[in-house]
Amino acid sequence: MDEFLGYVYLVGAGPGDPDLLTLKALRAIEAADALVYDRLVAPEILDLAPRGAARICVGKRPKHHPIPQEDINLLLIRLARSGRKVVRLKGGDPLIFGRGSEEAMALKKSGIAFEIIPGITAAQGCAAALKTPLTHRGLASSVRYITGHCRHDQDLDFDWAGLADPETTLVVYMGLANIGEICRRLLAQGLPAATPVLAVSNGTKRGQHSLLTTLSDAAADARAEAFGGPVLFIIGRVAALAAELGNLEDYALAKKIALAVS
Ligand SMILES: C[S@@+](CC[C@H](N)C(=O)[O-])C[C@H]1O[C@@H](n2cnc3c(N)ncnc32)[C@H](O)[C@@H]1O
């Protein structure tokens, strides 16, 4: 078979709610011969593929790498070379903390045609689900996405002085294990202890759960909450709006926080 017949779509499946898929992603999934998917992709999204499509889970659990990245790359190449239309489904957006670019490089090197279909990243999905803006006039003029977990569990080596900007919203992906360290570093650089922190687990999914806290209490509160599922932290003054615009019950706490950082 002609080795260039196959094609790979690197597709963002969004943060969980299947209704947040793009139409382009839906069309690619509906036409797929093979789905190679991550653990965070909702079963309802996998069900959109044709019955006969192969479904291969290459999911990674935190601190576990059941299938090394190189093997996932080789799998995509092998499936494409067998003439299949392959959909590589990743949670959120494939190019935000998703290793989509590593897979794209491997495909390019092997001469496999591919396309990237963006998805709604967890930051946007969770922010919208909690009716919390990531920027807001007078509160935050920029937003930064950072990872709370580095390769091989190395230390978080960030420009902490640059990150501790009261006008910037920080969105921390994969930060549950290191949220204490992250908050400590930001406090040490002068961010107020009352800076609001919104923690969201399973954002946009049925088990969505959120917690509004502060920079000084976030680590203890997150530990006490014993979150299940992926957790995202939104740190910054905008987080206090979650109570005003959204459904958080602790409106009084939000008001107190908002006053303290205004
Ligand atoms: C490996 S990163 C993948 C990010 C993904 N590519 C994206 O654009 O959203 C996984 C991290 O994303 C965050 N995340 C993904 N989906 C989430 C959700 N539904 N609710 C909360 N956090 C989520 C969590 O911080 C999780 O540890």
PDBQT file of the ligand as one rigid body, heavy atoms in Angstrom, charges set to zero:
ROOT
HETATM    1  C1  LIG A 301      -1.439  17.391  30.211  1.00  0.00    +0.000 C 
HETATM    2  S1  LIG A 301      -2.375  18.831  30.518  1.00  0.00    +0.000 S 
HETATM    3  C2  LIG A 301      -3.291  18.892  29.042  1.00  0.00    +0.000 C 
HETATM    4  C3  LIG A 301      -3.884  20.233  28.762  1.00  0.00    +0.000 C 
HETATM    5  C4  LIG A 301      -4.740  20.262  27.530  1.00  0.00    +0.000 C 
HETATM    6  N1  LIG A 301      -3.942  20.058  26.341  1.00  0.00    +0.000 N 
HETATM    7  C5  LIG A 301      -5.524  21.559  27.411  1.00  0.00    +0.000 C 
HETATM    8  O1  LIG A 301      -5.290  22.335  26.468  1.00  0.00    +0.000 OA
HETATM    9  O2  LIG A 301      -6.391  21.787  28.248  1.00  0.00    +0.000 OA
HETATM   10  C6  LIG A 301      -3.557  18.230  31.683  1.00  0.00    +0.000 C 
HETATM   11  C7  LIG A 301      -3.942  19.307  32.685  1.00  0.00    +0.000 C 
HETATM   12  O3  LIG A 301      -4.905  20.177  32.114  1.00  0.00    +0.000 OA
HETATM   13  C8  LIG A 301      -5.829  20.601  33.091  1.00  0.00    +0.000 C 
HETATM   14  N2  LIG A 301      -7.183  20.148  32.700  1.00  0.00    +0.000 N 
HETATM   15  C9  LIG A 301      -7.505  19.516  31.563  1.00  0.00    +0.000 A 
HETATM   16  N3  LIG A 301      -8.842  19.330  31.497  1.00  0.00    +0.000 NA
HETATM   17  C10 LIG A 301      -9.353  19.834  32.634  1.00  0.00    +0.000 A 
HETATM   18  C11 LIG A 301     -10.678  19.950  33.168  1.00  0.00    +0.000 A 
HETATM   19  N4  LIG A 301     -11.739  19.483  32.503  1.00  0.00    +0.000 N 
HETATM   20  N5  LIG A 301     -10.846  20.534  34.379  1.00  0.00    +0.000 NA
HETATM   21  C12 LIG A 301      -9.784  21.020  35.072  1.00  0.00    +0.000 A 
HETATM   22  N6  LIG A 301      -8.505  20.944  34.607  1.00  0.00    +0.000 NA
HETATM   23  C13 LIG A 301      -8.298  20.377  33.406  1.00  0.00    +0.000 A 
HETATM   24  C14 LIG A 301      -5.384  19.994  34.417  1.00  0.00    +0.000 C 
HETATM   25  O4  LIG A 301      -4.533  20.924  35.061  1.00  0.00    +0.000 OA
HETATM   26  C15 LIG A 301      -4.618  18.781  33.930  1.00  0.00    +0.000 C 
HETATM   27  O5  LIG A 301      -3.682  18.345  34.905  1.00  0.00    +0.000 OA
ENDROOT
TORSDOF 0
